[in-house]
Amino acid sequence: MRGDVFDGRGFLKSAISGRETDPKSKAKNVDFDMDIKLGAVAGYFGEALRGVDAKLSRRAARSKTLRSTASLDGTRC
């Protein structure tokens, strides 16, 4: 994913609320790689992460690699 600005409020809302799963259902494990570079991710109350760079690799339902960097109010996170 590449872009200048992403409104992250919907993502935050869904991530915080979680999801209910049926214990009888078996979800298929999907392997994937994520590579995200965004100029800014807008959040609540006017906050924004700037210079977002994140990578995630997931294999066999386990996260193998996670790396992320960003700035919040000029402070590197």
MMTF fields as JSON, N, C-alpha, C and O atoms, coordinates in Angstrom:
{
  "mmtfVersion": "1.0.0",
  "mmtfProducer": "UNKNOWN",
  "numBonds": 307,
  "numAtoms": 308,
  "numGroups": 77,
  "numChains": 1,
  "numModels": 1,
  "chainsPerModel": [1],
  "groupsPerChain": [77],
  "chainIdList": ["A"],
  "bondAtomList": [4, 2, 8, 6, 12, 10, 16, 14, 20, 18, 24, 22, 28, 26, 32, 30, 36, 34, 40, 38, 44, 42, 48, 46, 52, 50, 56, 54, 60, 58, 64, 62, 68, 66, 72, 70, 76, 74, 80, 78, 84, 82, 88, 86, 92, 90, 96, 94, 100, 98, 104, 102, 108, 106, 112, 110, 116, 114, 120, 118, 124, 122, 128, 126, 132, 130, 136, 134, 140, 138, 144, 142, 148, 146, 152, 150, 156, 154, 160, 158, 164, 162, 168, 166, 172, 170, 176, 174, 180, 178, 184, 182, 188, 186, 192, 190, 196, 194, 200, 198, 204, 202, 208, 206, 212, 210, 216, 214, 220, 218, 224, 222, 228, 226, 232, 230, 236, 234, 240, 238, 244, 242, 248, 246, 252, 250, 256, 254, 260, 258, 264, 262, 268, 266, 272, 270, 276, 274, 280, 278, 284, 282, 288, 286, 292, 290, 296, 294, 300, 298, 304, 302],
  "bondOrderList": [1, 1, 1, 1, 1, 1, 1, 1, 1, 1, 1, 1, 1, 1, 1, 1, 1, 1, 1, 1, 1, 1, 1, 1, 1, 1, 1, 1, 1, 1, 1, 1, 1, 1, 1, 1, 1, 1, 1, 1, 1, 1, 1, 1, 1, 1, 1, 1, 1, 1, 1, 1, 1, 1, 1, 1, 1, 1, 1, 1, 1, 1, 1, 1, 1, 1, 1, 1, 1, 1, 1, 1, 1, 1, 1, 1],
  "groupList": [{"groupName": "MET", "atomNameList": ["N", "CA", "C", "O"], "elementList": ["N", "C", "C", "O"], "formalChargeList": [0, 0, 0, 0], "bondAtomList": [1, 0, 2, 1, 3, 2], "bondOrderList": [1, 1, 2], "singleLetterCode": "M", "chemCompType": "L-PEPTIDE LINKING"}, {"groupName": "ARG", "atomNameList": ["N", "CA", "C", "O"], "elementList": ["N", "C", "C", "O"], "formalChargeList": [0, 0, 0, 0], "bondAtomList": [1, 0, 2, 1, 3, 2], "bondOrderList": [1, 1, 2], "singleLetterCode": "R", "chemCompType": "L-PEPTIDE LINKING"}, {"groupName": "GLY", "atomNameList": ["N", "CA", "C", "O"], "elementList": ["N", "C", "C", "O"], "formalChargeList": [0, 0, 0, 0], "bondAtomList": [1, 0, 2, 1, 3, 2], "bondOrderList": [1, 1, 2], "singleLetterCode": "G", "chemCompType": "PEPTIDE LINKING"}, {"groupName": "ASP", "atomNameList": ["N", "CA", "C", "O"], "elementList": ["N", "C", "C", "O"], "formalChargeList": [0, 0, 0, 0], "bondAtomList": [1, 0, 2, 1, 3, 2], "bondOrderList": [1, 1, 2], "singleLetterCode": "D", "chemCompType": "L-PEPTIDE LINKING"}, {"groupName": "VAL", "atomNameList": ["N", "CA", "C", "O"], "elementList": ["N", "C", "C", "O"], "formalChargeList": [0, 0, 0, 0], "bondAtomList": [1, 0, 2, 1, 3, 2], "bondOrderList": [1, 1, 2], "singleLetterCode": "V", "chemCompType": "L-PEPTIDE LINKING"}, {"groupName": "PHE", "atomNameList": ["N", "CA", "C", "O"], "elementList": ["N", "C", "C", "O"], "formalChargeList": [0, 0, 0, 0], "bondAtomList": [1, 0, 2, 1, 3, 2], "bondOrderList": [1, 1, 2], "singleLetterCode": "F", "chemCompType": "L-PEPTIDE LINKING"}, {"groupName": "LEU", "atomNameList": ["N", "CA", "C", "O"], "elementList": ["N", "C", "C", "O"], "formalChargeList": [0, 0, 0, 0], "bondAtomList": [1, 0, 2, 1, 3, 2], "bondOrderList": [1, 1, 2], "singleLetterCode": "L", "chemCompType": "L-PEPTIDE LINKING"}, {"groupName": "LYS", "atomNameList": ["N", "CA", "C", "O"], "elementList": ["N", "C", "C", "O"], "formalChargeList": [0, 0, 0, 0], "bondAtomList": [1, 0, 2, 1, 3, 2], "bondOrderList": [1, 1, 2], "singleLetterCode": "K", "chemCompType": "L-PEPTIDE LINKING"}, {"groupName": "SER", "atomNameList": ["N", "CA", "C", "O"], "elementList": ["N", "C", "C", "O"], "formalChargeList": [0, 0, 0, 0], "bondAtomList": [1, 0, 2, 1, 3, 2], "bondOrderList": [1, 1, 2], "singleLetterCode": "S", "chemCompType": "L-PEPTIDE LINKING"}, {"groupName": "ALA", "atomNameList": ["N", "CA", "C", "O"], "elementList": ["N", "C", "C", "O"], "formalChargeList": [0, 0, 0, 0], "bondAtomList": [1, 0, 2, 1, 3, 2], "bondOrderList": [1, 1, 2], "singleLetterCode": "A", "chemCompType": "L-PEPTIDE LINKING"}, {"groupName": "ILE", "atomNameList": ["N", "CA", "C", "O"], "elementList": ["N", "C", "C", "O"], "formalChargeList": [0, 0, 0, 0], "bondAtomList": [1, 0, 2, 1, 3, 2], "bondOrderList": [1, 1, 2], "singleLetterCode": "I", "chemCompType": "L-PEPTIDE LINKING"}, {"groupName": "GLU", "atomNameList": ["N", "CA", "C", "O"], "elementList": ["N", "C", "C", "O"], "formalChargeList": [0, 0, 0, 0], "bondAtomList": [1, 0, 2, 1, 3, 2], "bondOrderList": [1, 1, 2], "singleLetterCode": "E", "chemCompType": "L-PEPTIDE LINKING"}, {"groupName": "THR", "atomNameList": ["N", "CA", "C", "O"], "elementList": ["N", "C", "C", "O"], "formalChargeList": [0, 0, 0, 0], "bondAtomList": [1, 0, 2, 1, 3, 2], "bondOrderList": [1, 1, 2], "singleLetterCode": "T", "chemCompType": "L-PEPTIDE LINKING"}, {"groupName": "PRO", "atomNameList": ["N", "CA", "C", "O"], "elementList": ["N", "C", "C", "O"], "formalChargeList": [0, 0, 0, 0], "bondAtomList": [1, 0, 2, 1, 3, 2], "bondOrderList": [1, 1, 2], "singleLetterCode": "P", "chemCompType": "L-PEPTIDE LINKING"}, {"groupName": "ASN", "atomNameList": ["N", "CA", "C", "O"], "elementList": ["N", "C", "C", "O"], "formalChargeList": [0, 0, 0, 0], "bondAtomList": [1, 0, 2, 1, 3, 2], "bondOrderList": [1, 1, 2], "singleLetterCode": "N", "chemCompType": "L-PEPTIDE LINKING"}, {"groupName": "TYR", "atomNameList": ["N", "CA", "C", "O"], "elementList": ["N", "C", "C", "O"], "formalChargeList": [0, 0, 0, 0], "bondAtomList": [1, 0, 2, 1, 3, 2], "bondOrderList": [1, 1, 2], "singleLetterCode": "Y", "chemCompType": "L-PEPTIDE LINKING"}, {"groupName": "CYS", "atomNameList": ["N", "CA", "C", "O"], "elementList": ["N", "C", "C", "O"], "formalChargeList": [0, 0, 0, 0], "bondAtomList": [1, 0, 2, 1, 3, 2], "bondOrderList": [1, 1, 2], "singleLetterCode": "C", "chemCompType": "L-PEPTIDE LINKING"}],
  "groupTypeList": [0, 1, 2, 3, 4, 5, 3, 2, 1, 2, 5, 6, 7, 8, 9, 10, 8, 2, 1, 11, 12, 3, 13, 7, 8, 7, 9, 7, 14, 4, 3, 5, 3, 0, 3, 10, 7, 6, 2, 9, 4, 9, 2, 15, 5, 2, 11, 9, 6, 1, 2, 4, 3, 9, 7, 6, 8, 1, 1, 9, 9, 1, 8, 7, 12, 6, 1, 8, 12, 9, 8, 6, 3, 2, 12, 1, 16],
  "groupIdList": [1, 2, 3, 4, 5, 6, 7, 8, 9, 10, 11, 12, 13, 14, 15, 16, 17, 18, 19, 20, 21, 22, 23, 24, 25, 26, 27, 28, 29, 30, 31, 32, 33, 34, 35, 36, 37, 38, 39, 40, 41, 42, 43, 44, 45, 46, 47, 48, 49, 50, 51, 52, 53, 54, 55, 56, 57, 58, 59, 60, 61, 62, 63, 64, 65, 66, 67, 68, 69, 70, 71, 72, 73, 74, 75, 76, 77],
  "secStructList": [7, 3, 3, 3, 3, 3, 3, 7, 2, 2, 2, 2, 2, 2, 2, 2, 2, 7, 7, 7, 7, 7, 6, 6, 7, 7, 7, 7, 7, 7, 7, 3, 3, 3, 3, 3, 3, 3, 3, 3, 3, 3, 7, 4, 4, 4, 7, 3, 3, 3, 3, 3, 3, 3, 3, 3, 3, 3, 3, 6, 6, 3, 3, 3, 3, 3, 3, 3, 3, 3, 3, 3, 6, 6, 3, 3, 7],
  "xCoordList": [0.854, 0.0, 0.902, 1.844, 0.618, 1.361, 0.366, -0.711, 0.705, -0.189, 0.303, 1.282, -0.397, -0.06, -0.726, -0.065, -2.061, -2.817, -3.811, -4.468, -3.919, -4.876, -5.651, -5.051, -6.971, -7.807, -7.874, -8.59, -7.133, -7.025, -8.095, -8.047, -9.067, -10.085, -10.943, -11.26, -11.328, -12.135, -11.364, -11.915, -10.085, -9.239, -9.107, -9.22, -8.864, -8.749, -10.029, -9.99, -11.156, -12.439, -12.648, -13.057, -12.373, -12.581, -11.543, -11.856, -10.321, -9.283, -9.572, -9.334, -10.082, -10.38, -11.616, -11.658, -12.62, -13.856, -13.681, -14.452, -12.671, -12.459, -13.539, -14.351, -13.544, -14.589, -14.963, -14.125, -16.215, -16.684, -16.564, -16.907, -16.074, -15.933, -16.751, -16.902, -17.267, -18.006, -16.991, -16.198, -16.992, -15.986, -16.08, -15.102, -17.228, -17.393, -16.835, -16.515, -16.72, -16.215, -14.692, -14.042, -14.145, -12.695, -12.299, -12.556, -11.673, -11.234, -10.006, -9.134, -9.948, -8.809, -7.643, -7.802, -6.481, -5.293, -4.717, -4.458, -4.524, -4.027, -2.639, -2.437, -1.68, -0.342, -0.36, -0.976, 0.314, 0.367, 1.58, 2.172, 1.932, 2.97, 2.332, 1.579, 2.63, 2.133, 3.321, 4.277, 3.267, 4.303, 3.595, 2.989, 3.675, 2.911, 3.87, 4.741, 3.696, 4.433, 3.431, 2.903, 3.179, 2.199, 2.806, 3.593, 2.438, 2.894, 2.305, 2.994, 1.013, 0.344, -0.835, -1.515, -1.071, -2.26, -3.009, -2.523, -4.202, -5.005, -5.73, -6.253, -5.754, -6.437, -7.475, -7.922, -7.85, -8.85, -8.232, -7.029, -9.061, -8.695, -7.546, -6.744, -7.468, -6.466, -5.067, -4.134, -4.901, -3.588, -3.28, -4.192, -2.004, -1.599, -0.212, 0.673, -0.04, 1.285, 1.828, 1.101, 3.075, 3.676, 4.849, 5.529, 5.07, 6.176, 6.037, 6.997, 4.845, 4.563, 5.195, 4.991, 5.962, 6.602, 6.436, 6.975, 5.697, 5.439, 5.52, 5.137, 6.031, 6.097, 5.672, 6.039, 4.893, 4.421, 4.399, 3.933, 4.901, 4.816, 4.123, 4.469, 3.155, 2.409, 2.404, 2.047, 2.803, 2.851, 2.268, 2.594, 1.412, 0.821, 0.229, 0.476, -0.549, -1.261, -0.323, -0.741, 0.932, 1.878, 2.567, 2.963, 2.702, 3.43, 4.916, 5.452, 5.572, 7.001, 7.844, 8.895, 7.397, 8.161, 7.217, 6.163, 7.593, 6.851, 7.856, 8.667, 7.803, 8.679, 7.87, 7.187, 7.941, 7.217, 7.938, 8.542, 7.856, 8.374, 7.402, 6.688, 7.372, 6.502, 6.928, 7.725, 6.393, 6.617, 5.272, 4.281, 5.249, 4.061, 4.489, 5.312, 3.935, 4.302, 5.81, 6.397, 6.425, 7.849, 8.768, 9.989, 8.201, 8.978, 8.925, 7.842, 10.082, 10.156, 9.711, 10.186, 8.786, 8.278, 8.82, 8.508],
  "yCoordList": [-1.155, 0.0, 1.221, 1.306, 2.143, 3.399, 4.55, 4.403, 5.677, 6.82, 8.0, 7.912, 9.102, 10.319, 10.369, 10.607, 10.142, 10.233, 9.088, 8.764, 8.47, 7.4, 7.755, 8.115, 7.66, 7.912, 6.611, 5.685, 6.54, 5.318, 5.131, 4.154, 6.038, 5.94, 4.695, 4.071, 4.318, 3.103, 1.851, 0.933, 1.821, 0.685, 0.584, -0.504, 1.729, 1.718, 1.241, 0.461, 1.705, 1.317, -0.19, -0.828, -0.76, -2.203, -3.011, -4.089, -2.508, -3.233, -3.248, -4.252, -2.142, -2.06, -2.878, -3.503, -2.882, -3.596, -5.106, -5.85, -5.57, -7.005, -7.623, -6.923, -8.937, -9.617, -10.89, -11.564, -11.194, -12.41, -13.542, -13.392, -14.676, -15.836, -16.987, -17.135, -17.786, -18.977, -20.074, -20.416, -20.639, -21.643, -22.888, -23.627, -23.131, -24.306, -24.086, -25.045, -22.812, -22.541, -22.567, -22.16, -23.054, -23.112, -22.116, -22.327, -21.034, -20.013, -20.511, -21.158, -20.206, -20.596, -19.653, -18.432, -20.216, -19.409, -18.996, -19.831, -17.702, -17.161, -16.58, -15.781, -16.985, -16.409, -15.099, -15.018, -14.073, -12.811, -11.993, -12.215, -11.052, -10.06, -8.687, -8.457, -7.786, -6.416, -5.471, -5.628, -4.501, -3.483, -2.142, -1.882, -1.291, -0.044, 1.144, 1.164, 2.122, 3.388, 4.509, 4.657, 5.296, 6.38, 7.666, 7.645, 8.764, 10.062, 10.409, 10.957, 10.087, 10.381, 9.449, 9.08, 9.071, 8.302, 9.16, 9.409, 9.611, 10.48, 9.658, 8.58, 10.176, 9.503, 10.411, 11.38, 10.094, 10.871, 12.137, 12.189, 13.145, 14.394, 15.128, 15.791, 15.009, 15.731, 15.139, 15.716, 14.002, 13.359, 12.702, 12.292, 12.599, 11.937, 11.338, 11.942, 10.152, 9.554, 9.991, 9.958, 10.397, 10.852, 9.95, 9.405, 9.807, 8.981, 7.532, 6.93, 6.962, 5.598, 4.604, 4.681, 3.677, 2.612, 1.334, 1.226, 0.367, -0.869, -2.077, -2.018, -3.182, -4.448, -5.558, -5.564, -6.498, -7.636, -8.855, -8.788, -9.972, -11.259, -12.243, -12.355, -12.95, -13.923, -15.252, -15.315, -16.31, -17.649, -18.634, -18.591, -19.514, -20.569, -20.0, -20.527, -18.932, -18.285, -17.673, -17.413, -17.441, -16.803, -15.639, -15.731, -14.554, -13.406, -13.714, -13.986, -13.67, -13.978, -12.718, -12.728, -11.641, -10.402, -9.223, -9.153, -8.306, -7.061, -5.952, -6.014, -4.934, -3.777, -2.547, -2.527, -1.524, -0.297, 0.908, 0.831, 2.021, 3.294, 4.384, 4.267, 5.448, 6.597, 7.734, 7.537, 8.909, 10.065, 10.542, 10.582, 10.9, 11.459, 12.785, 12.818, 13.876, 15.217, 15.468, 16.078, 14.984, 15.205, 14.256, 14.346, 13.348, 12.373, 11.043, 10.526, 10.484, 9.206, 8.095, 7.999, 7.233, 6.11, 4.798, 3.735],
  "zCoordList": [0.0, 0.0, 0.0, 0.787, -0.865, -0.945, -1.007, -1.585, -0.429, -0.512, 0.295, 1.036, 0.133, 0.855, 2.214, 3.225, 2.246, 3.499, 3.568, 2.579, 4.755, 5.001, 6.26, 7.273, 6.209, 7.383, 8.176, 7.795, 9.271, 10.052, 11.102, 11.849, 11.19, 12.248, 12.125, 13.137, 10.915, 10.731, 11.118, 11.726, 10.761, 11.126, 12.64, 13.204, 13.306, 14.765, 15.424, 16.375, 14.925, 15.51, 15.403, 16.373, 14.242, 14.072, 14.852, 15.358, 14.956, 15.691, 17.187, 17.858, 17.706, 19.138, 19.496, 20.556, 18.622, 18.931, 18.851, 19.456, 18.108, 17.967, 17.117, 16.511, 17.077, 16.322, 17.046, 17.644, 16.978, 17.612, 16.614, 15.441, 17.086, 16.215, 16.764, 17.976, 15.879, 16.243, 16.535, 15.658, 17.751, 18.084, 17.199, 17.078, 16.585, 15.73, 14.327, 13.624, 13.919, 12.578, 12.575, 13.538, 11.473, 11.331, 10.257, 9.072, 10.678, 9.732, 8.993, 9.574, 7.715, 6.908, 7.207, 7.174, 7.496, 7.722, 6.377, 5.511, 6.22, 4.972, 5.202, 6.116, 4.366, 4.417, 3.634, 2.571, 4.155, 3.42, 3.835, 4.891, 2.986, 3.245, 3.078, 2.131, 3.989, 3.924, 3.872, 4.632, 2.989, 2.882, 2.713, 1.674, 3.739, 3.757, 3.88, 4.748, 3.004, 3.092, 2.842, 1.74, 3.887, 3.814, 4.357, 5.304, 3.757, 4.234, 5.586, 6.446, 5.781, 7.051, 7.247, 6.29, 8.497, 8.878, 9.885, 10.988, 9.493, 10.351, 11.403, 11.118, 12.614, 13.714, 14.345, 13.732, 15.559, 16.281, 16.879, 17.136, 17.095, 17.776, 17.084, 17.742, 15.753, 14.994, 15.047, 14.488, 15.706, 15.771, 14.436, 13.718, 14.102, 12.862, 13.031, 13.638, 12.49, 12.368, 11.023, 10.03, 10.965, 9.713, 9.352, 10.221, 8.048, 7.577, 7.999, 8.481, 7.821, 8.262, 7.293, 6.082, 7.843, 7.071, 7.88, 8.981, 7.351, 8.094, 7.174, 6.005, 7.733, 7.011, 7.956, 9.131, 7.432, 8.212, 7.319, 6.182, 7.826, 7.134, 8.056, 9.232, 7.524, 8.316, 7.574, 6.398, 8.268, 7.699, 8.703, 9.889, 8.227, 9.062, 10.351, 11.436, 10.232, 11.346, 12.383, 13.511, 12.02, 12.939, 12.25, 11.088, 12.978, 12.449, 12.523, 13.597, 11.378, 11.312, 11.42, 12.062, 10.803, 10.796, 10.994, 10.363, 11.864, 12.035, 12.258, 13.182, 11.409, 11.541, 11.182, 10.158, 12.016, 11.693, 12.29, 13.36, 11.564, 12.043, 11.657, 10.661, 12.447, 12.178, 13.103, 14.02, 12.853, 13.725, 14.259, 13.529, 15.535, 16.165, 16.769, 17.684, 16.263, 16.735, 16.658, 17.551, 15.572, 15.368, 16.126, 15.995, 16.917, 17.669, 16.956, 16.68, 16.655, 15.948, 16.867, 17.999, 16.39, 17.186, 16.65, 17.187]
}
